Amino acid sequence: MAKWNVYLTKGEYEPWWFFEEWETSIQADFSFSEKEQALAKYQELAGELLLNYPNHQTKKDCLLAAWNEEEVEYCEDCEDDIQTFHGLILFLDGEVYKPSPEEKETIFKSVLTFA
C-alpha cells in the first residue's frame, strides 16, 4: 500500500534543501493511503500559504516555498537576519513525489493560480 505524506515546514531555508536533520523543520505531517486525499490536502495547504505569503517559488513541481520578506530571525553565529521560509512537500513512500506531465499541467499548475 502506498504511503503519502504532505509536510508543512518552517525554517531558514527552502524545503528542497534536504540538509541533515531537515525533518526538524516539519511543523505538520499529514499521512494518507490514497493519492486523491494527499493531493487535495496539498492543494488546500498550498492555497493557504500563497494567500498568506506574497513571495513563493517551486521546485520539482511539488516543493513549494512561501515567505514574507519581513519575517526574519536574527542569527547570532552569522550576525545577520535570516529569512524564514514556509514550505510544502509531497512525498510518496518516503521520496519526493514525481508528478506525471498531466498532473503538472492540472494539479500543480493550478496551485500557482492562487498566487
Contacts in CASP RR format, 6 or more apart in sequence:
PFRMAT RR
TARGET T0000
AUTHOR 0000-0000-0000
METHOD contacts of the structure
MODEL  1
MAKWNVYLTKGEYEPWWFFEEWETSIQADFSFSEKEQALAKYQELAGELL
LNYPNHQTKKDCLLAAWNEEEVEYCEDCEDDIQTFHGLILFLDGEVYKPS
PEEKETIFKSVLTFA
1 33 0 8 1.000
2 33 0 8 1.000
2 35 0 8 1.000
2 92 0 8 1.000
2 93 0 8 1.000
3 31 0 8 1.000
3 32 0 8 1.000
3 33 0 8 1.000
3 92 0 8 1.000
3 93 0 8 1.000
3 94 0 8 1.000
4 31 0 8 1.000
4 32 0 8 1.000
4 33 0 8 1.000
4 34 0 8 1.000
4 35 0 8 1.000
4 37 0 8 1.000
4 38 0 8 1.000
4 90 0 8 1.000
4 91 0 8 1.000
4 92 0 8 1.000
4 97 0 8 1.000
5 29 0 8 1.000
5 30 0 8 1.000
5 31 0 8 1.000
5 32 0 8 1.000
5 38 0 8 1.000
5 89 0 8 1.000
5 90 0 8 1.000
5 91 0 8 1.000
5 94 0 8 1.000
6 29 0 8 1.000
6 30 0 8 1.000
6 32 0 8 1.000
6 38 0 8 1.000
6 41 0 8 1.000
6 42 0 8 1.000
6 45 0 8 1.000
6 88 0 8 1.000
6 89 0 8 1.000
6 90 0 8 1.000
6 91 0 8 1.000
7 15 0 8 1.000
7 26 0 8 1.000
7 28 0 8 1.000
7 29 0 8 1.000
7 30 0 8 1.000
7 87 0 8 1.000
7 88 0 8 1.000
7 89 0 8 1.000
7 90 0 8 1.000
7 91 0 8 1.000
8 26 0 8 1.000
8 27 0 8 1.000
8 28 0 8 1.000
8 29 0 8 1.000
8 30 0 8 1.000
8 45 0 8 1.000
8 86 0 8 1.000
8 87 0 8 1.000
8 88 0 8 1.000
9 15 0 8 1.000
9 22 0 8 1.000
9 25 0 8 1.000
9 26 0 8 1.000
9 27 0 8 1.000
9 85 0 8 1.000
9 86 0 8 1.000
9 87 0 8 1.000
9 88 0 8 1.000
9 89 0 8 1.000
10 25 0 8 1.000
10 27 0 8 1.000
10 84 0 8 1.000
10 85 0 8 1.000
10 86 0 8 1.000
10 87 0 8 1.000
11 25 0 8 1.000
11 84 0 8 1.000
11 85 0 8 1.000
11 86 0 8 1.000
12 73 0 8 1.000
12 75 0 8 1.000
12 82 0 8 1.000
12 83 0 8 1.000
12 84 0 8 1.000
12 85 0 8 1.000
13 19 0 8 1.000
13 85 0 8 1.000
14 57 0 8 1.000
14 59 0 8 1.000
14 63 0 8 1.000
14 65 0 8 1.000
14 85 0 8 1.000
14 87 0 8 1.000
15 25 0 8 1.000
15 63 0 8 1.000
15 64 0 8 1.000
15 65 0 8 1.000
15 85 0 8 1.000
15 87 0 8 1.000
15 88 0 8 1.000
15 89 0 8 1.000
16 59 0 8 1.000
16 60 0 8 1.000
16 63 0 8 1.000
16 65 0 8 1.000
30 38 0 8 1.000
30 41 0 8 1.000
32 38 0 8 1.000
32 41 0 8 1.000
38 90 0 8 1.000
38 92 0 8 1.000
39 90 0 8 1.000
39 107 0 8 1.000
42 62 0 8 1.000
42 88 0 8 1.000
42 90 0 8 1.000
42 111 0 8 1.000
43 107 0 8 1.000
43 110 0 8 1.000
43 111 0 8 1.000
45 88 0 8 1.000
46 64 0 8 1.000
46 88 0 8 1.000
46 111 0 8 1.000
46 114 0 8 1.000
47 111 0 8 1.000
47 114 0 8 1.000
49 56 0 8 1.000
49 64 0 8 1.000
49 66 0 8 1.000
49 86 0 8 1.000
49 87 0 8 1.000
49 88 0 8 1.000
50 56 0 8 1.000
50 66 0 8 1.000
50 111 0 8 1.000
50 112 0 8 1.000
50 114 0 8 1.000
50 115 0 8 1.000
51 114 0 8 1.000
52 66 0 8 1.000
52 68 0 8 1.000
53 66 0 8 1.000
53 67 0 8 1.000
53 68 0 8 1.000
53 86 0 8 1.000
54 68 0 8 1.000
55 66 0 8 1.000
55 67 0 8 1.000
55 68 0 8 1.000
55 69 0 8 1.000
56 64 0 8 1.000
56 65 0 8 1.000
56 66 0 8 1.000
56 67 0 8 1.000
56 112 0 8 1.000
56 115 0 8 1.000
57 64 0 8 1.000
57 65 0 8 1.000
58 64 0 8 1.000
58 65 0 8 1.000
58 108 0 8 1.000
58 112 0 8 1.000
59 65 0 8 1.000
60 96 0 8 1.000
60 98 0 8 1.000
61 99 0 8 1.000
61 103 0 8 1.000
61 104 0 8 1.000
61 108 0 8 1.000
62 88 0 8 1.000
62 89 0 8 1.000
62 90 0 8 1.000
62 96 0 8 1.000
62 97 0 8 1.000
62 99 0 8 1.000
62 108 0 8 1.000
63 87 0 8 1.000
63 88 0 8 1.000
63 89 0 8 1.000
63 90 0 8 1.000
63 96 0 8 1.000
64 87 0 8 1.000
64 88 0 8 1.000
64 89 0 8 1.000
64 111 0 8 1.000
65 85 0 8 1.000
65 86 0 8 1.000
65 87 0 8 1.000
66 85 0 8 1.000
66 86 0 8 1.000
66 87 0 8 1.000
66 88 0 8 1.000
67 83 0 8 1.000
67 84 0 8 1.000
67 85 0 8 1.000
67 86 0 8 1.000
69 83 0 8 1.000
71 83 0 8 1.000
71 84 0 8 1.000
72 81 0 8 1.000
72 82 0 8 1.000
72 83 0 8 1.000
72 84 0 8 1.000
73 81 0 8 1.000
73 82 0 8 1.000
73 84 0 8 1.000
74 80 0 8 1.000
74 81 0 8 1.000
74 82 0 8 1.000
75 81 0 8 1.000
75 82 0 8 1.000
89 96 0 8 1.000
90 96 0 8 1.000
90 97 0 8 1.000
91 97 0 8 1.000
99 107 0 8 1.000
99 108 0 8 1.000
END
